Amino acid sequence: MEQRSLGSRTVSAIGLGAMPMSIEGRPDEDRALATIHAALDAGVTLIDTADAYHRDAGEVGHNEELVARALRSWGGDPSQVLVATKGGSLRPGDGSWYQDGRPEHLREAAKASAQRLGVEAIGLYQFHRPDPEVPYAESVGALRDLLDEGVIQMAGVSNASVAQIDEANEVLDGRLASVQNQFSPAFRSSLGELQHCARLGVAFLPWSPLGGIKDAGELGSRHAAFQRVADAHGVSVQQVALAWELALAPVVIPIPGSSRPQSTTDSARAAELTLSADQVAELSEA
């Protein structure tokens, strides 16, 4: 698979978002493990998770532990796989989310995530979402400290504006490795952040790059241009969406979520799909 740079690492151009395997509607563990193994076998070397990816109260870190089990039981070399996790969002178990960006919480959360993942240092740790009750620089400062202490190897932010990207990079002394924002054919308001990351050379990881769990299957009916290009290439419309995102900038690394081996294998094939400049322009204007 095509490789792209993420901080000090090189990873597959298409990653795997593991969240659907731990939240509402999640599959049984056998299918979840098979899905992760299928992604790894297809050449995926970036897996995205978070301590808040769980369904019920009392199972914080469910997804991190699932990813760790999948890597341990996989036949390949797990040291070649970058696991990115996040802290700063919490789920009380009733389906809601809330933020805790206090530095003391992030430091404790990162150490707990490392333990669940079974690593001495987390490959990539990202601040999940800004907490309006905590100054942004204080939250990101916790990641700087975790970097300096060796608890994490790289630091990133998620759901960040252009101004927050610049602030985070300044607090991190120029060591911001990634920005993870929502971006898809249906949600393009993060295009400015994507372009800013391209100028900075910071990896941009679109989450829900196919429009989300519920809408990914209807991508073609909602976006006719993407369906036309898919028909022209004889591939799935989901592959076209991911290939379009890859074509927007060399820093883009989509992380489509999946809970089925077939869908994660299909997504991985997007890295092999080359769109013409006219097709990229058509899809960008659609």
C-alpha positions in Angstrom: 0.0 0.0 0.0 1.1 3.6 -0.6 2.9 5.0 2.4 2.6 8.5 3.9 4.4 10.4 6.7 3.0 10.9 10.1 5.4 12.7 12.3 8.5 10.5 12.7 6.7 7.4 11.3 5.7 6.2 7.9 2.2 4.6 7.7 -0.3 3.2 5.2 -2.2 5.9 3.2 -5.4 4.4 4.5 -5.9 3.7 8.2 -8.6 2.0 10.2 -11.0 3.7 12.6 -11.7 1.2 15.3 -14.5 3.0 17.1 -17.5 1.1 15.5 -16.3 -2.1 17.0 -16.9 -0.8 20.6 -19.8 1.6 20.6 -23.5 1.1 20.1 -24.3 -1.6 17.5 -20.9 -3.2 17.8 -20.2 -6.6 16.5 -19.2 -9.6 18.6 -15.5 -9.9 19.4 -14.8 -12.6 16.9 -16.0 -10.4 14.0 -14.2 -7.3 15.5 -10.9 -9.2 15.7 -11.4 -10.5 12.1 -12.0 -6.9 10.9 -8.8 -5.6 12.4 -6.9 -8.6 11.1 -8.3 -8.1 7.6 -7.1 -4.5 7.7 -3.7 -5.4 8.8 -3.5 -8.2 6.2 -4.4 -5.6 3.6 -1.5 -3.4 4.5 -3.0 -1.0 7.0 -0.4 0.1 9.5 -2.4 2.9 11.3 -5.2 2.1 13.7 -7.2 4.9 15.4 -8.8 4.3 18.8 -9.6 6.3 22.0 -10.2 5.6 25.7 -13.8 6.9 25.2 -14.7 4.4 22.5 -16.9 2.2 24.6 -20.6 1.6 25.0 -21.4 1.0 28.6 -20.4 2.6 31.9 -17.5 0.8 33.5 -15.8 -0.3 30.3 -13.5 2.7 29.6 -10.8 1.7 27.1 -12.9 -1.2 25.6 -11.6 -0.3 22.1 -8.0 0.1 23.2 -8.1 -3.3 24.8 -9.7 -4.8 21.7 -7.0 -3.4 19.4 -4.3 -4.7 21.7 -5.8 -8.2 21.6 -6.0 -8.0 17.8 -2.4 -7.1 17.5 -1.3 -9.8 19.9 -3.2 -12.5 18.0 -2.2 -11.3 14.5 0.4 -13.3 12.6 2.4 -10.2 11.5 4.7 -7.9 13.2 2.8 -5.5 15.5 5.8 -3.2 15.9 5.2 -2.0 12.3 1.7 -0.8 13.3 1.1 2.7 14.7 -1.7 2.8 17.2 -3.1 6.3 17.7 -5.3 6.9 20.7 -7.0 9.9 22.3 -7.9 11.3 25.6 -10.0 14.2 26.9 -13.5 13.0 26.0 -15.6 10.7 28.3 -18.8 8.7 28.0 -20.8 8.1 31.1 -22.6 5.1 29.5 -25.9 6.8 28.5 -24.8 7.6 24.9 -23.7 11.1 25.7 -20.2 12.6 25.6 -18.4 15.3 27.7 -15.0 16.8 27.8 -12.3 16.8 30.4 -9.2 18.7 29.2 -7.6 19.2 32.6 -3.9 18.5 32.4 -4.0 16.2 35.4 -6.8 14.1 33.7 -4.9 13.9 30.4 -1.7 12.7 32.1 -3.6 10.0 34.0 -5.6 9.0 31.0 -2.5 8.7 28.8 -0.8 6.4 31.3 -3.9 4.3 31.6 -4.2 4.0 27.8 -0.5 2.9 27.6 -1.3 0.2 30.1 -4.3 -1.0 28.2 -2.4 -1.0 24.9 0.4 -2.9 26.5 3.1 -0.4 25.5 5.8 1.5 27.3 5.1 4.6 25.2 2.0 5.4 23.1 2.9 5.8 19.4 0.5 8.8 18.8 -1.6 10.4 21.5 -4.2 13.1 20.5 -6.2 15.6 22.6 -9.7 14.4 21.7 -11.7 17.6 21.7 -11.2 21.1 23.2 -12.7 21.6 26.7 -14.4 25.0 26.9 -13.7 25.0 30.7 -9.9 24.7 30.3 -7.5 26.9 28.4 -6.4 25.1 25.2 -2.7 25.7 25.9 -3.0 24.1 29.3 -4.5 20.9 27.8 -2.0 20.7 25.0 0.7 21.5 27.6 -0.1 18.1 29.2 0.8 16.4 25.9 4.0 18.4 25.7 4.9 17.1 29.2 4.0 13.5 28.2 6.3 13.8 25.2 9.1 15.1 27.3 8.6 12.3 29.8 8.5 9.6 27.2 5.0 8.4 28.0 4.0 9.2 24.3 6.2 9.2 21.2 4.1 11.7 19.2 1.4 14.2 19.9 -1.7 15.4 18.0 -5.0 17.2 18.3 -8.5 16.4 17.2 -11.5 18.6 16.3 -9.2 21.7 16.1 -9.5 25.0 14.3 -6.7 26.6 12.3 -6.0 28.9 15.3 -5.9 25.9 17.7 -3.6 24.0 15.3 -1.1 26.9 15.4 -1.4 27.2 19.2 -0.9 23.5 19.7 2.2 23.5 17.5 3.6 26.4 19.4 3.0 24.8 22.8 4.5 21.5 21.5 7.6 23.4 20.3 6.9 22.6 16.7 6.3 18.9 17.4 2.6 18.6 16.4 2.4 15.4 14.4 -1.3 15.2 13.4 -4.7 16.8 13.3 -7.8 14.6 13.3 -10.9 16.4 12.1 -14.1 15.4 10.5 -14.0 15.5 6.7 -16.0 13.8 4.0 -17.9 14.4 0.8 -20.8 15.6 2.9 -18.7 17.5 5.5 -16.1 19.8 4.0 -16.0 22.6 6.6 -12.6 21.3 7.7 -11.0 22.0 4.3 -9.3 25.0 5.7 -7.7 22.9 8.4 -6.7 20.3 5.9 -5.0 22.9 3.7 -3.3 24.5 6.7 -1.9 21.1 7.7 -0.6 20.7 4.2 1.3 24.0 4.5 2.7 22.9 7.8 3.6 19.4 6.8 1.4 18.0 9.6 -0.6 14.8 8.9 -4.4 15.4 8.5 -6.5 12.4 9.6 -10.1 12.7 8.4 -12.5 11.0 10.7 -15.8 9.7 9.3 -14.3 10.1 5.8 -17.2 8.3 4.3 -19.9 10.3 6.1 -20.3 8.2 9.2 -21.6 4.8 10.1 -25.2 5.4 9.0 -24.5 7.3 5.8 -21.5 5.5 4.3 -23.8 3.0 2.5 -25.8 5.8 0.9 -22.8 7.8 -0.3 -23.5 7.1 -4.0 -27.1 8.1 -3.9 -26.4 11.3 -2.0 -23.4 12.3 -4.1 -24.0 11.5 -7.8 -20.6 12.7 -9.0 -18.9 10.2 -6.8 -21.1 7.4 -8.1 -20.3 8.4 -11.7 -16.6 8.2 -11.1 -17.0 4.9 -9.2 -18.9 3.5 -12.2 -16.2 4.7 -14.6 -13.5 2.9 -12.6 -15.6 -0.1 -11.8 -15.0 0.3 -8.0 -17.0 1.1 -5.0 -18.1 4.7 -4.4 -16.4 4.4 -1.0 -13.1 3.8 -2.6 -13.6 6.9 -4.8 -14.4 9.1 -1.7 -11.2 7.9 0.0 -9.1 8.3 -3.2 -10.4 11.8 -3.6 -9.4 12.7 -0.1 -5.9 11.3 -0.7 -5.6 13.4 -3.8 -6.3 16.6 -1.9 -2.9 16.7 -0.2 0.0 14.4 0.5 -0.6 14.8 4.3 -4.1 13.3 4.2 -4.5 9.9 5.8 -8.2 8.9 6.0 -9.2 6.6 8.9 -12.5 5.0 7.8 -14.4 3.2 10.5 -15.4 -0.4 10.0 -16.9 -3.4 11.8 -16.7 -5.9 8.9 -13.7 -7.5 7.2 -15.2 -6.9 3.8 -15.6 -3.1 4.2 -12.1 -2.6 5.7 -10.6 -4.5 2.8 -12.5 -2.5 0.3 -11.4 0.8 1.9 -7.7 -0.3 1.8 -8.0 -0.7 -2.0 -8.6 3.1 -2.3 -4.9 3.6 -2.0 -4.4 1.9 -5.3 -7.0 4.0 -7.1 -5.7 6.9 -9.1 -8.1 9.7 -10.1 -7.5 12.1 -13.0 -7.0 15.8 -12.3 -10.4 16.4 -13.9 -12.1 13.8 -11.7 -10.6 15.3 -8.6 -11.7 18.8 -9.6 -15.2 17.5 -10.4 -15.5 15.8 -7.0 -14.1 18.8 -5.2 -16.8 21.0 -6.8 -19.7 18.5 -6.4 
